[in-house]
Amino acid sequence: MEETGKVFIKTFGCQMNVYDSEKIMAYLDDRYIEAASEDEADLILLNTCSVRGKAEQKVFSMIGRFKPLKDLNPELIIAVGGCVAQQEGQGILDRSPLVDLVFGTHNIEDLPDLLDERIRKGKRVCRIIEESDKVTSAQAPSRAVVSKPARLVTIMKGCDNFCAYCIVPFVRGREISRPSVEIISEVESLVENGALEITLLGQNVNSYRDPESGDDFIDLLEKVDSIHGLSRLRFVTSHPKDFSVELINAMASLETVCEHIHLPLQAASDRVLGGMKRSYTLNEYRSKVAALRDAIPDVELTSDIIVGFPGEKRSDFDKTMSFLTEIRYQNVFSFRFSPRPGTAASRLEDSVPERVKKGWLPELQHLQSEITAWKHEDLLGSTLEVLVEGTGKKENGMLEGRTRNNFIVHFPGSEDMIGSLTNVKVNRSGKIHLESEVVK
């Protein structure tokens, strides 16, 4: 099929959505090239997230801003996919006359046909499949493999945990693992085309189980670790209840597995954790962190925190604040609780006033910012190995890299260094990243 235009894809939410956007581009590869901005696009596609209410609101706000573009180009197609599309379906078309096409999280492979239907019939299209029994790769057959130093690979989709606040099982479905032979093949292809680092993706990677061989997640890590040319291996996300001593030992022993783990806490009060249906206690979480740090002394942890869950009291929130100081996370992704449709928490009284949530969140974020700054200051003068991932987003002439244990580093250099492992010396600590110079 001949190339017919330009597509601009805006991705909201998690790394799973980033991977899905790569998959979307793969299936559109023979008819669209990527546009630098929505202003020059013939197809604008929003890959949405519904984990937080605010993210959902951003989507509809952005759609409204596309009206002048639609007025200038009536042939412009606006499509909405991802988790909000899976959740709202036809409601998106009803709510916004600007949207031409809605497709769900299980419909990415159908996108070329859905676009043809929109163009051929001139009618708005909504296609939502409630469930799918397979996990597809981001490498569609027609897609030329793009050389990037760090790539994402989905190993499973969906979730069986049904935490009280979480909408993922409703928009991504139940857990389905991908055969390891497919995963290994994709990783090998990416490494052959320049990738040095791979991140394995799943809502709960610890529960991965090969549908063909029965191999578990540790077996998969061992297979990927043995791939020639791979330098770094990461994985997200781990559920604390399934984060085992055996996995900790594997992380310590496998050469490519990086010294970083994202281990969502959500709250440091057993009462709140029980209400969230998280299936672990604070002491169980604390013991696993201690075992991890015993096995891997230079490991860094990141986490997720929700403030203002129904029934949370100031005393519960204070426990979370104390735990941040105790654990000293490298970084925390924190959010105000917002009820999501269909979840158990949506049926609870949202008893924490919004003004209280709005006060707690910056208080927590300020403390974590101080902890991150302390960690950065500890690294002043040290020499670190970074994988050069690209140019700094806001600084001309600056490159951005990441250490094995997840510190972000900016330094001056030329673009031909992108994709290399480089040693840098830290000379300045910032709130978000470290500044450094290349060690010659």
C-alpha positions as CSV (number, residue, x, y, z in Angstrom):
1,M,0.0,0.0,0.0
2,E,1.4,3.4,-0.9
3,E,2.2,6.0,1.8
4,T,-0.7,8.3,2.1
5,G,0.1,10.7,4.8
6,K,1.5,11.6,8.2
7,V,0.4,10.4,11.7
8,F,1.0,12.1,15.0
9,I,0.7,9.7,18.0
10,K,0.3,11.2,21.5
11,T,0.9,8.6,24.3
12,F,-0.5,8.9,27.8
13,G,0.3,6.8,30.8
14,C,2.6,3.8,31.4
15,Q,5.3,2.0,29.5
16,M,2.8,-0.5,28.3
17,N,1.1,2.3,26.4
18,V,4.5,3.4,25.0
19,Y,5.0,-0.1,23.7
20,D,1.5,-0.2,22.3
21,S,2.2,3.1,20.4
22,E,5.2,1.4,18.8
23,K,2.9,-1.4,17.9
24,I,0.4,1.0,16.4
25,M,3.1,2.7,14.3
26,A,4.2,-0.7,13.2
27,Y,0.8,-1.6,11.8
28,L,0.5,1.9,10.1
29,D,4.1,1.8,8.7
30,D,3.2,1.1,5.1
31,R,0.8,4.0,4.8
32,Y,1.9,6.7,7.2
33,I,5.1,8.3,8.3
34,E,5.4,10.0,11.7
35,A,4.6,13.7,11.9
36,A,6.7,16.0,14.0
37,S,3.5,17.7,15.4
38,E,-0.3,17.4,15.2
39,D,-0.3,20.6,12.9
40,E,1.1,18.6,10.0
41,A,-0.7,15.3,10.5
42,D,-3.4,13.6,8.4
43,L,-4.1,11.3,11.3
44,I,-3.9,12.3,15.0
45,L,-4.1,9.3,17.3
46,L,-4.4,9.5,21.1
47,N,-3.3,6.4,23.0
48,T,-5.0,7.0,26.3
49,C,-4.7,6.0,29.9
50,S,-7.5,5.7,32.4
51,V,-5.6,4.7,35.5
52,R,-6.1,8.2,36.9
53,G,-9.1,10.5,36.4
54,K,-6.9,13.4,35.6
55,A,-5.3,11.6,32.7
56,E,-8.7,10.9,31.2
57,Q,-9.7,14.6,31.5
58,K,-6.5,15.5,29.7
59,V,-7.6,13.4,26.7
60,F,-10.9,15.2,26.2
61,S,-9.3,18.6,26.8
62,M,-6.7,17.8,24.0
63,I,-9.4,16.6,21.6
64,G,-11.1,20.0,22.0
65,R,-7.9,21.8,21.0
66,F,-7.9,19.9,17.7
67,K,-11.0,21.7,16.4
68,P,-9.1,24.5,14.5
69,L,-7.1,21.7,12.8
70,K,-10.2,19.9,11.8
71,D,-11.7,23.2,10.5
72,L,-8.6,23.8,8.3
73,N,-8.5,20.1,7.1
74,P,-11.9,18.3,7.1
75,E,-10.1,15.2,5.9
76,L,-8.1,15.0,9.2
77,I,-8.9,11.8,11.1
78,I,-8.8,11.9,14.9
79,A,-8.6,8.5,16.5
80,V,-8.7,7.5,20.2
81,G,-7.3,4.2,21.4
82,G,-6.0,2.7,24.7
83,C,-7.6,2.3,28.0
84,V,-10.0,5.3,27.9
85,A,-11.3,4.0,24.6
86,Q,-11.6,0.5,26.0
87,Q,-13.5,1.8,29.0
88,E,-15.8,4.4,27.2
89,G,-16.2,3.0,23.7
90,Q,-19.1,4.6,21.9
91,G,-19.4,7.2,24.6
92,I,-16.3,9.0,23.2
93,L,-18.0,9.4,19.9
94,D,-21.2,10.6,21.6
95,R,-19.2,13.1,23.7
96,S,-17.0,14.5,21.0
97,P,-18.1,15.0,17.4
98,L,-14.5,15.7,16.5
99,V,-13.5,12.0,17.0
100,D,-13.7,9.8,13.9
101,L,-12.4,6.4,15.2
102,V,-12.4,4.6,18.6
103,F,-10.6,1.3,19.1
104,G,-9.8,-0.6,22.3
105,T,-6.7,-2.2,23.8
106,H,-7.3,-5.5,22.0
107,N,-7.9,-3.9,18.6
108,I,-4.5,-2.6,17.5
109,E,-4.1,-5.1,14.7
110,D,-7.4,-4.1,13.3
111,L,-6.4,-0.4,13.0
112,P,-5.6,-0.4,9.2
113,D,-8.9,-2.0,8.4
114,L,-10.8,0.4,10.7
115,L,-9.1,3.4,9.0
116,D,-10.1,2.0,5.6
117,E,-13.7,1.6,6.8
118,R,-13.7,5.2,8.1
119,I,-12.3,6.6,4.8
120,R,-14.3,4.3,2.5
121,K,-17.7,4.7,4.1
122,G,-17.3,8.1,5.6
123,K,-18.9,7.0,8.8
124,R,-17.4,7.3,12.3
125,V,-16.2,3.9,13.6
126,C,-16.1,2.3,17.1
127,R,-14.6,-1.2,17.6
128,I,-14.1,-2.6,21.1
129,I,-13.2,-6.2,21.8
130,E,-13.9,-7.1,25.4
131,E,-11.1,-9.7,25.6
132,S,-8.3,-11.3,23.6
133,D,-6.4,-14.5,24.3
134,K,-3.1,-13.5,22.8
135,V,-0.3,-11.0,23.3
136,T,1.1,-9.4,20.1
137,S,4.5,-8.0,19.5
138,A,5.3,-4.3,18.6
139,Q,7.1,-5.7,15.5
140,A,4.4,-6.1,12.9
141,P,5.6,-7.9,9.7
142,S,6.0,-4.7,7.6
143,R,7.8,-2.8,10.3
144,A,11.5,-2.1,9.8
145,V,13.2,-2.4,13.1
146,V,14.3,1.0,14.3
147,S,17.7,1.2,16.0
148,K,17.3,2.5,19.6
149,P,19.6,1.8,22.5
150,A,16.8,1.0,25.0
151,R,13.7,-0.9,23.9
152,L,10.5,-2.3,25.5
153,V,9.2,-5.8,25.1
154,T,5.8,-7.0,26.4
155,I,5.9,-10.5,28.0
156,M,2.3,-10.5,29.3
157,K,-0.8,-8.4,29.5
158,G,-3.7,-8.0,31.9
159,C,-3.8,-8.5,35.6
160,D,-5.6,-10.9,38.0
161,N,-5.0,-9.0,41.3
162,F,-8.0,-6.6,41.2
163,C,-6.6,-4.1,43.7
164,A,-9.5,-2.0,44.9
165,Y,-8.5,1.2,43.2
166,C,-7.1,-0.2,39.9
167,I,-9.0,-0.2,36.6
168,V,-6.3,-2.3,34.7
169,P,-8.1,-5.7,34.9
170,F,-11.2,-4.0,33.4
171,V,-9.4,-2.3,30.4
172,R,-6.5,-4.8,29.9
173,G,-8.3,-8.0,30.8
174,R,-7.0,-11.0,32.8
175,E,-3.4,-12.1,32.8
176,I,-2.2,-13.8,29.6
177,S,1.5,-14.6,29.2
178,R,3.3,-14.6,25.9
179,P,5.3,-17.7,24.8
180,S,9.0,-17.3,25.7
181,V,10.1,-18.3,22.2
182,E,8.4,-15.2,20.8
183,I,9.9,-13.0,23.5
184,I,13.4,-14.3,22.9
185,S,13.0,-13.9,19.1
186,E,11.9,-10.3,19.5
187,V,14.7,-9.4,22.0
188,E,17.3,-11.0,19.7
189,S,16.0,-9.0,16.7
190,L,16.2,-5.7,18.7
191,V,19.7,-6.5,20.0
192,E,20.9,-7.3,16.5
193,N,19.6,-3.9,15.4
194,G,21.4,-1.9,18.1
195,A,19.5,-2.3,21.3
196,L,21.8,-2.6,24.4
197,E,19.0,-2.5,27.0
198,I,15.7,-4.3,27.1
199,T,12.8,-3.7,29.6
200,L,10.4,-6.6,30.0
201,L,6.8,-5.3,30.5
202,G,3.8,-6.7,32.3
203,Q,1.3,-5.5,34.8
204,N,2.7,-8.1,37.2
205,V,5.8,-9.7,35.6
206,N,6.4,-11.9,38.7
207,S,3.4,-14.1,37.7
208,Y,4.6,-14.7,34.2
209,R,4.1,-18.3,33.1
210,D,5.1,-19.6,29.6
211,P,1.8,-21.0,28.1
212,E,3.8,-23.6,26.1
213,S,6.7,-24.8,28.4
214,G,5.4,-23.7,31.8
215,D,8.6,-21.8,32.5
216,D,8.3,-19.0,35.1
217,F,9.6,-15.5,35.2
218,I,13.0,-16.4,36.5
219,D,13.4,-19.0,33.7
220,L,12.6,-16.2,31.2
221,L,15.2,-13.8,32.8
222,E,17.9,-16.5,32.5
223,K,17.1,-17.0,28.8
224,V,17.1,-13.3,28.0
225,D,20.3,-12.7,30.1
226,S,22.1,-15.3,27.9
227,I,21.4,-13.4,24.6
228,H,24.7,-12.3,23.1
229,G,25.1,-8.5,22.8
230,L,22.6,-7.6,25.4
231,S,24.2,-5.3,28.1
232,R,21.3,-4.4,30.4
233,L,18.0,-6.0,31.3
234,R,15.2,-4.4,33.3
235,F,11.6,-5.4,34.1
236,V,8.4,-3.7,35.3
237,T,6.1,-4.0,37.2
238,S,6.6,-6.3,40.2
239,H,3.8,-6.9,42.7
240,P,5.3,-7.0,46.3
241,K,3.2,-10.1,47.2
242,D,4.9,-12.1,44.4
243,F,8.4,-10.6,44.8
244,S,10.3,-13.6,46.0
245,V,13.7,-14.5,47.5
246,E,14.3,-16.6,44.4
247,L,13.8,-13.6,42.2
248,I,16.1,-11.5,44.4
249,N,18.8,-14.2,44.0
250,A,18.3,-14.2,40.2
251,M,18.7,-10.4,40.1
252,A,21.9,-10.7,42.0
253,S,23.4,-13.5,39.9
254,L,22.4,-12.6,36.3
255,E,24.9,-10.3,34.7
256,T,22.6,-8.1,32.6
257,V,19.9,-7.6,35.2
258,C,20.1,-4.0,36.4
259,E,20.4,-2.9,40.0
260,H,17.0,-1.2,40.1
261,I,13.5,-2.4,40.9
262,H,10.2,-0.6,40.7
263,L,8.2,-2.0,43.7
264,P,4.9,-0.2,44.2
265,L,4.0,0.4,47.9
266,Q,0.8,2.5,47.5
267,A,0.6,3.1,51.3
268,A,2.5,2.4,54.5
269,S,-0.5,1.7,56.6
270,D,-1.7,-1.9,57.0
271,R,-5.2,-0.7,57.4
272,V,-5.1,1.2,54.1
273,L,-3.3,-1.6,52.4
274,G,-6.0,-4.0,53.5
275,G,-8.7,-1.6,52.1
276,M,-6.7,-1.5,48.8
277,K,-6.6,-5.3,48.7
278,R,-2.9,-5.3,48.2
279,S,-2.3,-8.7,49.9
280,Y,0.8,-7.8,51.8
281,T,1.6,-6.1,55.1
282,L,4.1,-3.3,55.6
283,N,6.5,-5.6,57.5
284,E,6.4,-8.1,54.6
285,Y,7.2,-5.3,52.2
286,R,10.0,-4.1,54.5
287,S,11.5,-7.6,54.8
288,K,11.7,-8.0,51.0
289,V,13.4,-4.6,50.6
290,A,15.9,-5.6,53.3
291,A,16.6,-9.0,51.6
292,L,17.0,-7.2,48.3
293,R,19.5,-4.7,49.7
294,D,21.5,-7.5,51.4
295,A,21.8,-9.3,48.1
296,I,22.5,-6.2,45.9
297,P,23.9,-3.4,48.1
298,D,23.9,-0.8,45.3
299,V,20.3,-1.5,44.2
300,E,17.9,1.5,43.9
301,L,14.2,1.4,44.4
302,T,11.3,3.4,42.9
303,S,7.7,3.1,43.9
304,D,4.1,4.3,43.5
305,I,2.1,6.0,46.3
306,I,-1.6,6.9,46.4
307,V,-2.7,9.5,48.9
308,G,-6.3,10.0,50.1
309,F,-7.6,6.5,49.6
310,P,-11.1,6.1,51.2
311,G,-10.9,5.9,55.0
312,E,-7.2,7.1,55.1
313,K,-6.5,9.2,58.1
314,R,-3.7,11.7,58.8
315,S,-2.1,9.0,61.0
316,D,-2.0,6.6,58.1
317,F,-0.5,9.3,55.8
318,D,2.1,10.0,58.5
319,K,3.2,6.4,58.4
320,T,3.7,6.7,54.7
321,M,5.8,9.8,55.2
322,S,7.9,8.0,57.8
323,F,8.4,5.0,55.6
324,L,9.7,7.2,52.7
325,T,12.4,8.5,55.1
326,E,13.2,4.9,56.2
327,I,13.4,3.3,52.8
328,R,14.9,6.3,50.9
329,Y,13.4,5.6,47.5
330,Q,15.3,6.9,44.5
331,N,12.0,8.3,43.2
332,V,8.3,7.9,43.8
333,F,5.4,8.4,41.4
334,S,2.6,9.8,43.6
335,F,-1.1,10.5,42.9
336,R,-4.3,11.6,44.6
337,F,-6.9,8.9,44.8
338,S,-9.6,9.2,42.2
339,P,-12.3,6.6,41.9
340,R,-12.3,4.6,38.7
341,P,-15.5,3.1,37.2
342,G,-16.1,-0.5,38.0
343,T,-13.4,-0.9,40.7
344,A,-14.2,-1.9,44.3
345,A,-13.0,1.5,45.6
346,S,-15.5,3.3,43.4
347,R,-18.3,1.8,45.6
348,L,-16.7,3.2,48.8
349,E,-17.4,6.6,50.2
350,D,-14.7,8.9,49.0
351,S,-14.2,10.1,52.6
352,V,-11.0,12.1,52.3
353,P,-11.9,15.7,51.3
354,E,-10.3,16.9,48.0
355,R,-8.7,19.8,49.9
356,V,-7.0,17.3,52.2
357,K,-5.7,15.2,49.3
358,K,-4.4,18.4,47.6
359,G,-2.5,19.2,50.8
360,W,-1.0,15.8,51.4
361,L,0.3,15.2,47.9
362,P,2.7,18.2,47.7
363,E,3.8,17.4,51.2
364,L,4.8,13.9,50.2
365,Q,6.3,15.1,46.9
366,H,8.4,17.7,48.8
367,L,9.8,15.1,51.1
368,Q,10.6,12.7,48.3
369,S,12.3,15.5,46.3
370,E,14.6,16.1,49.3
371,I,15.4,12.4,49.5
372,T,16.2,12.3,45.8
373,A,18.4,15.4,46.2
374,W,20.3,13.7,49.1
375,K,20.9,10.7,46.9
376,H,22.2,12.9,44.1
377,E,24.5,14.8,46.4
378,D,26.0,11.5,47.6
379,L,27.1,10.8,44.0
380,L,29.1,14.1,43.5
381,G,32.6,13.3,42.2
382,S,31.8,9.7,41.4
383,T,32.3,8.1,38.0
384,L,29.3,6.3,36.5
385,E,28.6,4.2,33.5
386,V,25.6,5.4,31.5
387,L,23.8,4.2,28.5
388,V,23.5,7.2,26.2
389,E,19.8,7.2,25.2
390,G,19.4,10.5,23.4
391,T,19.7,14.3,23.6
392,G,18.5,16.3,26.6
393,K,14.9,17.4,26.1
394,K,15.5,21.1,27.0
395,E,19.2,21.7,26.8
396,N,21.1,22.2,23.5
397,G,24.3,20.2,23.1
398,M,23.4,18.0,26.1
399,L,23.0,14.2,26.0
400,E,20.9,12.1,28.4
401,G,22.0,8.8,29.8
402,R,20.9,6.4,32.5
403,T,23.0,4.3,35.0
404,R,22.3,0.7,35.6
405,N,20.6,1.7,38.9
406,N,18.4,4.2,37.2
407,F,20.0,7.6,37.8
408,I,19.4,10.0,34.9
409,V,22.5,11.9,33.9
410,H,23.0,14.9,31.5
411,F,26.3,15.7,30.0
412,P,27.8,17.6,27.0
413,G,28.5,15.4,23.9
414,S,27.9,14.7,20.3
415,E,24.9,12.8,18.9
416,D,27.2,10.0,17.6
417,M,27.6,8.9,21.2
418,I,23.9,7.9,21.3
419,G,23.6,4.2,21.8
420,S,27.0,3.8,23.5
421,L,28.0,2.9,27.1
422,T,30.0,5.8,28.4
423,N,31.7,6.7,31.7
424,V,30.9,10.1,33.1
425,K,32.0,12.0,36.2
426,V,29.3,13.7,38.2
427,N,30.0,17.4,38.9
428,R,26.6,18.8,39.8
429,S,23.5,17.3,41.5
430,G,20.0,18.5,40.5
431,K,16.5,17.7,41.7
432,I,15.7,15.4,38.8
433,H,19.0,14.5,37.2
434,L,22.7,14.6,37.6
435,E,25.0,16.7,35.5
436,S,28.4,15.4,34.5
437,E,31.2,15.3,32.0
438,V,32.6,12.5,29.9
439,V,35.6,10.7,31.3
440,K,38.2,10.6,28.6
